[in-house]
């Protein structure tokens, strides 16, 4: 299967990518949530995965722009979307 990740930023839905594994899509959402809301704000919204997983990347997540983070998340996802995809996340 394939999992889609997306997040709301203000009034816009932002596509984060398609991923082979549910955990990859969850991590993409979590990283975007941390960037937009900060770690404490994202924790209030309940991260999908354990917050300790993101501590090694926290400085990178917080110091790059949201747009660059989204580009990296999309690039880390499934690149071949010629096949139909069942959206699950």
Secondary structure, DSSP 8 states (H G I E B T S, - for coil): --EEEEEEETTEEEEEEEESSHHHHHHHHHHHHHHHHHHHHHHHT--SS-GGGGGGGHHHHHHS-HHHHHHHHHHHS-----S------
